[in-house]
Amino acid sequence: MPSNPLRPIVPAADPVQERNGVPLNEPLQERNGVPLNRPLPTIRLHPGNDCIVQVLDQRKLPFDVMMNDLLTAADAASAIRDMQVRGAPLIGVTAAYGMYLAACAETGSDIVGYYHQAQQSLAVTRPTAVDLFAALKRSATAILAAPDRSARIAAALQTAQILAEESIAACRAIGEHGLPFIADLAKAKNGAPVNILTHCNAGYLACIEYGTATAPIYLAHENGIPVHVWVDETRPRNQGARLTAFELAQRGVPHTVIADNTGGHLMQHGLVDLLITGTDRTTRCGDVANKIGTYLKALAAFDNGIPFYVAAPSSSIDWNSCNGLRDIEIEQRDAHELRFMEGADGDAVKEVRIYPEHSPAANFAFDVTPARLVTAIITERGVCPASEEGLRRLFPK
């Protein structure tokens, strides 16, 4: 697959300041001529060719920035499967752009069969995130309603762009609905930083802009509300340490990376005020499938009386499922992700094996948090209890 490498990013320096024992991180402005104090594009059309889609290769962050060229629907499927792109909203948008690439390359007379094959090749890439399937259904419906090839290309592109715009609007609205929880805690703490724990990456890198779980955090920071984020490293791919920490440093949001198993200890000692996570699939009854380890955080939060919020755009709600443990397929990924870790060694990025070569490993990508452990679900339409009644109140249709 062709790629357009940009300049390398030097990891952010360690925090150099503290306030009440909480480290403050200097905002990143520029490294080697690369502006880092604004979001990078997660997906876009190639500036010189409308039938090439570019995605930010998130496997390279935070050490390198690379935009990969997607020329075909198969390229888009590989980008999703190989986690060049990840995060439920971005996976959905990428799948829609994959259907657009299929339209650009349309061949043969069996139009329905051609697009069904493209849709299926994209659908099998990741089984858990519901955004993928909703985006593909919407894209295929729009494409097959168009009368000719030119109209099908236009319909596919318009659908992908609308999905991206809807994701941006939903994330912004989630931020606005979640902001009062942080503001109220800040007021109760008399201006002391609100300590927020999150898991994995549910930021703009998982979406288009704002992110889901990070949207209230970013709005709080922009409004001068002091916050500090505990960032779970999120094994095995370390999306918290590599991606969420990168985002927060871009924005100048105070944060500290912690080992995944540290959260319970912090909660026991009063160092966490609330938890916010994203979701890859939420059932209509409020069960939440999210990155592996989320369930354990919810248990610890429940035991310590700390609110546990889930930021869930409506695109991630599975209205056909109720019992998450029974109905949601949990993706199992290659054990290589567990056996090896990647990091920077000077200017080189290296991969090293971290446990015995012949020890078997099981790599479950997600777990299910029962609705009873979720304080509330934050959607683009407002906040509701994690229940079918609560979600139906916000989304009656």
Summary of the structure (lengths in Angstrom):
residues: 397
radius of gyration: 20.7
end to end distance: 41.8
largest distance: 68.4
contacts: 1413
relative contact order: 0.11
helix: 40%
strand: 23%
